[in-house]
Amino acid sequence: MGEHVVVSASELSEGDRVVVELEGREVAVFRLDGDLHAYLNWCAHQGGPVCEGALTGTYESSYDREGNEVSLSWCREGEVLMCPWHGWEYDALTGECFSRRSVALPSYPVEEVGGDVVVTL
Ligand code: FES
């Protein structure tokens, strides 16, 4: 266990990610919505490199009982991480899997220290 400098903070702009190997594990660091997030690059489905997948959005549905209408709207653009192997989707801000709420990507503490992005394993 220890602290690891993964990249200079200036090299990780909003919406960027970097995947590095730390202590034998692939860890991805994202800067999203102004915050840093670090996850293990390992999908809970079959171990795919989830953190290398597309950052996309998702549809949110709503139902109007009186009009008996369902409407869909695109939301969360750039905050949904889609595994490139079979498409499982995770909330990139929390690591939570959308289709299986009891599943989440393992996460690690990450912060900026003296101009560097530091992950603690
Ligand atoms: S390994 Fe990620 S969706 Fe299958």
py3Dmol code that shows the C-alpha trace and the ligand (Angstrom):
import py3Dmol

protein = """\
ATOM      1  CA  MET A   1       0.000   0.000   0.000  1.00  0.00           C
ATOM      2  CA  GLY A   2       1.258   3.434  -0.834  1.00  0.00           C
ATOM      3  CA  GLU A   3       0.867   6.674  -2.680  1.00  0.00           C
ATOM      4  CA  HIS A   4       1.631   6.780  -6.390  1.00  0.00           C
ATOM      5  CA  VAL A   5       2.049   9.791  -8.660  1.00  0.00           C
ATOM      6  CA  VAL A   6       0.259   8.815 -11.854  1.00  0.00           C
ATOM      7  CA  VAL A   7       0.417  12.001 -13.922  1.00  0.00           C
ATOM      8  CA  SER A   8       0.963  15.731 -13.625  1.00  0.00           C
ATOM      9  CA  ALA A   9      -2.339  17.417 -12.798  1.00  0.00           C
ATOM     10  CA  SER A  10      -1.930  19.744 -15.771  1.00  0.00           C
ATOM     11  CA  GLU A  11      -1.892  16.726 -18.097  1.00  0.00           C
ATOM     12  CA  LEU A  12      -5.312  15.517 -16.962  1.00  0.00           C
ATOM     13  CA  SER A  13      -7.907  17.939 -18.244  1.00  0.00           C
ATOM     14  CA  GLU A  14     -11.659  17.786 -17.685  1.00  0.00           C
ATOM     15  CA  GLY A  15     -13.011  14.659 -19.412  1.00  0.00           C
ATOM     16  CA  ASP A  16      -9.567  13.043 -19.711  1.00  0.00           C
ATOM     17  CA  ARG A  17      -8.429   9.722 -18.316  1.00  0.00           C
ATOM     18  CA  VAL A  18      -5.169   7.911 -17.844  1.00  0.00           C
ATOM     19  CA  VAL A  19      -4.665   4.170 -17.290  1.00  0.00           C
ATOM     20  CA  VAL A  20      -1.553   3.132 -15.386  1.00  0.00           C
ATOM     21  CA  GLU A  21      -0.200   0.007 -13.739  1.00  0.00           C
ATOM     22  CA  LEU A  22       0.247   0.293  -9.980  1.00  0.00           C
ATOM     23  CA  GLU A  23       1.452  -2.573  -7.851  1.00  0.00           C
ATOM     24  CA  GLY A  24       0.472  -5.057 -10.560  1.00  0.00           C
ATOM     25  CA  ARG A  25      -3.026  -3.614 -11.066  1.00  0.00           C
ATOM     26  CA  GLU A  26      -4.349  -1.496 -13.919  1.00  0.00           C
ATOM     27  CA  VAL A  27      -5.895   1.633 -12.445  1.00  0.00           C
ATOM     28  CA  ALA A  28      -7.627   4.403 -14.352  1.00  0.00           C
ATOM     29  CA  VAL A  29      -7.910   7.990 -13.193  1.00  0.00           C
ATOM     30  CA  PHE A  30     -10.603  10.232 -14.648  1.00  0.00           C
ATOM     31  CA  ARG A  31     -11.192  13.942 -14.236  1.00  0.00           C
ATOM     32  CA  LEU A  32     -14.927  14.358 -14.544  1.00  0.00           C
ATOM     33  CA  ASP A  33     -17.269  17.057 -13.396  1.00  0.00           C
ATOM     34  CA  GLY A  34     -14.327  18.818 -11.742  1.00  0.00           C
ATOM     35  CA  ASP A  35     -13.334  15.848  -9.564  1.00  0.00           C
ATOM     36  CA  LEU A  36     -10.823  13.017  -9.790  1.00  0.00           C
ATOM     37  CA  HIS A  37     -11.982   9.387  -9.755  1.00  0.00           C
ATOM     38  CA  ALA A  38      -9.770   6.286  -9.677  1.00  0.00           C
ATOM     39  CA  TYR A  39     -11.048   2.797 -10.506  1.00  0.00           C
ATOM     40  CA  LEU A  40      -9.647  -0.641 -11.092  1.00  0.00           C
ATOM     41  CA  ASN A  41      -9.653  -1.319 -14.835  1.00  0.00           C
ATOM     42  CA  TRP A  42     -11.567  -4.568 -14.422  1.00  0.00           C
ATOM     43  CA  CYS A  43     -15.200  -5.076 -15.368  1.00  0.00           C
ATOM     44  CA  ALA A  44     -17.323  -7.088 -12.936  1.00  0.00           C
ATOM     45  CA  HIS A  45     -18.893  -9.000 -15.838  1.00  0.00           C
ATOM     46  CA  GLN A  46     -15.949 -10.898 -17.310  1.00  0.00           C
ATOM     47  CA  GLY A  47     -12.923  -8.817 -16.398  1.00  0.00           C
ATOM     48  CA  GLY A  48     -12.812  -6.586 -19.476  1.00  0.00           C
ATOM     49  CA  PRO A  49     -10.849  -3.324 -19.567  1.00  0.00           C
ATOM     50  CA  VAL A  50     -13.869  -1.257 -18.616  1.00  0.00           C
ATOM     51  CA  CYS A  51     -11.957   1.956 -18.020  1.00  0.00           C
ATOM     52  CA  GLU A  52     -10.832   1.995 -21.642  1.00  0.00           C
ATOM     53  CA  GLY A  53     -14.425   2.066 -22.851  1.00  0.00           C
ATOM     54  CA  ALA A  54     -16.408   4.961 -24.232  1.00  0.00           C
ATOM     55  CA  LEU A  55     -17.583   7.752 -21.983  1.00  0.00           C
ATOM     56  CA  THR A  56     -21.096   8.378 -23.117  1.00  0.00           C
ATOM     57  CA  GLY A  57     -24.511   9.277 -21.740  1.00  0.00           C
ATOM     58  CA  THR A  58     -27.744   7.451 -21.185  1.00  0.00           C
ATOM     59  CA  TYR A  59     -31.477   7.781 -21.652  1.00  0.00           C
ATOM     60  CA  GLU A  60     -33.695   8.695 -18.756  1.00  0.00           C
ATOM     61  CA  SER A  61     -37.361   7.795 -18.968  1.00  0.00           C
ATOM     62  CA  SER A  62     -40.378   9.376 -17.412  1.00  0.00           C
ATOM     63  CA  TYR A  63     -43.990   8.305 -17.411  1.00  0.00           C
ATOM     64  CA  ASP A  64     -46.958  10.627 -17.477  1.00  0.00           C
ATOM     65  CA  ARG A  65     -49.842   8.693 -15.868  1.00  0.00           C
ATOM     66  CA  GLU A  66     -52.542  11.127 -16.944  1.00  0.00           C
ATOM     67  CA  GLY A  67     -51.449  11.226 -20.557  1.00  0.00           C
ATOM     68  CA  ASN A  68     -50.270   7.607 -20.499  1.00  0.00           C
ATOM     69  CA  GLU A  69     -47.076   8.667 -22.247  1.00  0.00           C
ATOM     70  CA  VAL A  70     -43.493   7.605 -21.821  1.00  0.00           C
ATOM     71  CA  SER A  71     -40.791  10.051 -22.776  1.00  0.00           C
ATOM     72  CA  LEU A  72     -37.063   9.545 -23.102  1.00  0.00           C
ATOM     73  CA  SER A  73     -34.389  12.164 -22.727  1.00  0.00           C
ATOM     74  CA  TRP A  74     -30.632  11.921 -23.224  1.00  0.00           C
ATOM     75  CA  CYS A  75     -28.681  12.835 -20.107  1.00  0.00           C
ATOM     76  CA  ARG A  76     -25.402  12.380 -18.238  1.00  0.00           C
ATOM     77  CA  GLU A  77     -23.318  12.920 -21.394  1.00  0.00           C
ATOM     78  CA  GLY A  78     -19.684  11.980 -20.663  1.00  0.00           C
ATOM     79  CA  GLU A  79     -20.536  10.409 -17.290  1.00  0.00           C
ATOM     80  CA  VAL A  80     -21.436   6.862 -18.329  1.00  0.00           C
ATOM     81  CA  LEU A  81     -18.570   4.428 -18.782  1.00  0.00           C
ATOM     82  CA  MET A  82     -19.342   1.584 -21.197  1.00  0.00           C
ATOM     83  CA  CYS A  83     -17.234  -1.569 -21.067  1.00  0.00           C
ATOM     84  CA  PRO A  84     -15.794  -2.256 -24.536  1.00  0.00           C
ATOM     85  CA  TRP A  85     -16.294  -6.025 -24.273  1.00  0.00           C
ATOM     86  CA  HIS A  86     -20.065  -6.460 -23.770  1.00  0.00           C
ATOM     87  CA  GLY A  87     -21.420  -3.028 -22.973  1.00  0.00           C
ATOM     88  CA  TRP A  88     -22.044  -3.066 -19.241  1.00  0.00           C
ATOM     89  CA  GLU A  89     -22.487   0.544 -18.162  1.00  0.00           C
ATOM     90  CA  TYR A  90     -21.137   2.179 -15.013  1.00  0.00           C
ATOM     91  CA  ASP A  91     -21.638   5.592 -13.486  1.00  0.00           C
ATOM     92  CA  ALA A  92     -18.216   7.169 -14.033  1.00  0.00           C
ATOM     93  CA  LEU A  93     -18.764   9.496 -11.062  1.00  0.00           C
ATOM     94  CA  THR A  94     -19.423   6.704  -8.543  1.00  0.00           C
ATOM     95  CA  GLY A  95     -18.361   3.428 -10.184  1.00  0.00           C
ATOM     96  CA  GLU A  96     -21.840   1.968  -9.702  1.00  0.00           C
ATOM     97  CA  CYS A  97     -23.134  -0.398 -12.391  1.00  0.00           C
ATOM     98  CA  PHE A  98     -26.414   0.824 -13.879  1.00  0.00           C
ATOM     99  CA  SER A  99     -27.979  -2.585 -14.527  1.00  0.00           C
ATOM    100  CA  ARG A 100     -26.766  -4.242 -11.314  1.00  0.00           C
ATOM    101  CA  ARG A 101     -26.940  -1.766  -8.467  1.00  0.00           C
ATOM    102  CA  SER A 102     -25.103  -4.054  -6.048  1.00  0.00           C
ATOM    103  CA  VAL A 103     -22.044  -4.026  -8.332  1.00  0.00           C
ATOM    104  CA  ALA A 104     -19.482  -1.220  -8.429  1.00  0.00           C
ATOM    105  CA  LEU A 105     -15.988  -0.769  -9.763  1.00  0.00           C
ATOM    106  CA  PRO A 106     -13.394  -0.952  -7.012  1.00  0.00           C
ATOM    107  CA  SER A 107     -12.229   2.603  -6.354  1.00  0.00           C
ATOM    108  CA  TYR A 108      -9.172   4.202  -4.789  1.00  0.00           C
ATOM    109  CA  PRO A 109      -8.481   7.499  -3.055  1.00  0.00           C
ATOM    110  CA  VAL A 110      -7.100  10.050  -5.522  1.00  0.00           C
ATOM    111  CA  GLU A 111      -6.139  13.681  -5.041  1.00  0.00           C
ATOM    112  CA  GLU A 112      -3.958  16.459  -6.363  1.00  0.00           C
ATOM    113  CA  VAL A 113      -0.802  16.981  -4.353  1.00  0.00           C
ATOM    114  CA  GLY A 114       1.672  19.665  -5.311  1.00  0.00           C
ATOM    115  CA  GLY A 115       0.639  19.650  -8.965  1.00  0.00           C
ATOM    116  CA  ASP A 116       0.560  15.862  -9.276  1.00  0.00           C
ATOM    117  CA  VAL A 117      -2.310  13.391  -9.336  1.00  0.00           C
ATOM    118  CA  VAL A 118      -1.717  10.873  -6.566  1.00  0.00           C
ATOM    119  CA  VAL A 119      -3.508   7.551  -6.111  1.00  0.00           C
ATOM    120  CA  THR A 120      -3.350   5.629  -2.858  1.00  0.00           C
ATOM    121  CA  LEU A 121      -3.606   1.847  -3.030  1.00  0.00           C
TER     122      LEU A 121
END
"""
ligand_1 = """\
4
FES
S -16.420 -7.804 -19.536
Fe -17.323 -5.846 -19.344
S -19.284 -6.088 -20.136
Fe -18.416 -8.056 -20.267
"""
view = py3Dmol.view(width=600, height=400)
view.addModel(protein, "pdb")
view.setStyle({"model": 0}, {"cartoon": {"style": "trace"}})
view.addModel(ligand_1, "xyz")
view.setStyle({"model": 1}, {"stick": {}})
view.zoomTo()
view.show()
